Amino acid sequence: MRQTFEGMPWWVKWVAIPLLVLFVFGGVITSILGALISFVFKLLLFVALVGGLIFIVKKFTGGGTKSSSRDW
């Protein structure tokens, strides 16, 4: 594989080939990145909602008193 690119100019290796990769696989790359970002956002939203729910339940049920520190 290395012998294939040895006689090529630098701009073929570092400009033309990456542009071809982005052109051919750009849709796949963006869909994978979009799915990953969506998953991370949903995970963070889930964690925030669960944390908020726990906070609200402890606040209204009196679980936030100092006597609950012995539960640890």
N, C-alpha and C positions, 0 to 999 in steps of 0.2 A: 504494500500500500504506500509505503514511504517513497519508493522509487517512482511511483506514478506522479507525485507532486514535486519531485526534485527539480525538474527542468522548467517548471512554471514560474512566472513572475509572482512577486509578493502579493500584488493586488488580486490575483486569481484565488490564492489561498485564503486571504484575509478579508476580501470584499465580495467577490463574485460568488463563491461557493456558499458563504453564509446567507447572502441574499437569495440564492436559489433554494436553500433549505427553508428560509422563511416564506418564500413564495409557495413552495410545494406543501409544507407542513404547517403553515401559519394558522389555518383553521383548526387543526388538531391541537396545536399549542395553546391557542386562545381558549378553546373549549375546556381543555384540562385546567388551565389557570383559572378560568371563570368558575368551574365546578369546585376547585380547591378554595378559592376565596369565598364562595357561597357557603361551603361547608364550615369554614372557620367562623364566618359571621353568624351562622345559625348556632354553632356551638357556643360562642360568646353570648349570644342572646339567651340561649337556654340557661347558661350558668347565671346570668344576671337575673333572669326571671325566678329561678329556683332560690337564689340568694334573697331576692326581694320577698318572695313568699315566706321563706323561713323567718325573715325579719318581722314581717307583718304578723305572722302567727305568734311569734314570741312576744311581740308587743301587746297584742290584744288578749292573750291567754295568761299574761303575767309570768311568762317563762324567763323574762329578762331580769328577774330580781337577783339580789346578791346571794340568796340561799341556793341558787341553782349552780353555783360554782363548785359545790361538792360532788356534782354529777361527774366531773372529770375524773 
